[in-house]
């Protein structure tokens, strides 16, 4: 999933796209989060442990850098990536169109619908030939925050709706984004890292 990433080109400014209650219900900025909650610190994001939540870090082979966080929960998988963003304009409108274009190039189909976080892309993506063909269903969600953009990809039970979708949506809302003060170009991935106490700390 992590091969679909934002482009680096300049674009016309777009308004931010986020739920009206984002600042209180999440995904939260570090400045909005409860400092005493026992988050797992992964650099650019913090994850609140919960029963049966399993966390993976997705590492780029060549550079060995962490490029995404994978969360397995309640029969669903949620992949998240935090990106630097402008202070006043949003990235999701542009990135959403890039995702649609790339899925169509792969022979998939997409529908843009309004979900709990605003517009989202619901996609059917062909599997590679070595995986015996077929396709997988995925939901691409995005939220523009203050100086950051958080992208999520939902697969498994949560891509089909119902209670499973509500559970993985609640998980996405519980994420805290740590933008930091380092100057970064918009659309750059905010650095992610292993938790200080190792992978075991990520499992509740």
N, C-alpha and C positions, 0 to 999 in steps of 0.2 A: 504493500500500500504506500510505502514511503517514497515511491518513485514519482508520485504526483506532488510536485512542490511549487511554490509560488515563483513566478518569473521575476527577473531583476530589473525589468524595464520601467521607465517613468510612465505614469498614466495620469489621466485627469483625476482630480480629487473627487472622492465619493464620500457621502455621509457614513458615519459609523453604523454598523448593523449589530444590534444586541437586544436581549430582552429588556423590557422597561425596568424590571427589578434586578438587573444584573449586579448592581453595587451592593445589594443586600442578600440576594439569593444565589449569586455566583453565575459563572466563574468569577472569582474575586481577584483583585489586585492585592499584592502583598500588604499595601497600606490599609486595606479594608478588612483583612483577615484577623481572626482572634489569635493573638500572639501566643496564648498558652495552650492551644490545641496541639496534640502530638503528631504533627505532620512528618512525613518522610520527605527529606530535602533532596531533590534531584537537580538542584541548580536552578534552571529556568522555570521549573514548576515544583509545587509541593503537593503531595498526595496524602489525604487523610486515610489512615488504615481503617479497614472494616472487615468483619468476618468473611472468609471465603474470597477475598480479593487477592489475586496473584499478579505480580508486577514483573514486567520484562523490560529491559533496555535494548533498543534496536541499534546496533553498531554498524557503521559504514566500514566495509571491508578494508579499503585502501588506507583511509586516514585513521581508522580505529576510533573515530569520534562518535559519541552517542547522538543519533539523529532523530529518535522518536522514543516515546514511552508507550509500551503496550500494557493494557490492563485487561485481565480476564476476570469476568464477574457475572454471576447470575445467568450463565449460558450465552453471554455475549463477549465480544472483544471490542475494546475501545482503544484506538491509537491516537495519541495526542502529540501535537507539535506547537510550541510557542514561537512566534515571530515578532521582531521589532516592527513598530508601526508609527506613523506620524501622530503627533499629539491631537490634531483636530480632525483629520480625515480617516476614513476606514479603508480596509483592504478586502473585505469579504466579497463585495460585489465583483471586483476584478478577478479575484482568485477563483470564485465560483465558476465564472465563465471559462477560465483556463482548465478547470477540472472537467467540465462538460466537454470541451473540445478534445481533451486528451482521451477521455473514455470513448468518445465517438471514433477517434483514430484507432483505438484498440478493437473496434467492432462492437462496443457495448451500447446500451441505451440508457437514457437519463430522463428524469422528470424533476423539475424544480417545484417544490411545494413549500408552503409556509408551515413550519413546525414550531415547537416550543421555544426555539432560540431565534426564530425568524426564518428567512429563506434557507432551504437546505436542498441538497442534490440527492435524490434517490436513484441509485444506479444498478443496472445488471451488467456485470463485467465478465467477459469470457475467460475461462481458465486456460492456462497454457496447455499445449497439446500433450506434454509429458504428464499432465494431471488428468488425462483421459477425457479432455473436453469438458463440456458443461459450462456452467456459469455460477457466479456468486452474487449475492445481493449485498449492497453496502449503502450506508447513509453518510454523506459528507456534511458535517455541520461546522459552523464557524461563528465566532463571537469577537467583535472588536472591543477592546478595553482601552484604558488610558495608556497610550504609548506601546501597546502590544496587541497582537491578534492571536487567538487560540483556535487551532483547527483540530477537529476530531473526525475520525472515521469509525463508524459503528458497523460491525458485522456479527453474524450469528443470530441468536433469537431476537436481540434488540433491534435488528434491521427490519423485522416483520411487524412491529407494533405490539400493542397490548401491554401487559404487566412488565414483560422483559424490557420493553423500550423505556417505560417509566423508570425502571431501576437503573439502567445505564445512563439515562438522561440525568438522574439525580447524582450519579457518580461524576459526570462531566461538570455539573454545577459545583461540586465540592472541591474542584481543583483551584489552587491558588497559583497565579502567575507572578514570577519574580523577574521583573524587567531589569532592575539594577540601574545604575547611573552611567554606565559606560556608553559613550556615543556609538550608535550602530545604524547603518543604512536601513531604511524600511525594507521589509521582506527578508532580512537576514534572520537565520534561525538563532534564537536566544540560546546560549550554550547550556547543554544538559550534562549531568554528571552522575556518577554512582553515588548512592547514599554513603555518608561518612562511615557508617558501621557495616557496610557491605550489603549484598542483595537480601540477606535474611531479614533485615530490618523492614523490608517492603511487604512482608507477609504478616498479616494480623493473626 
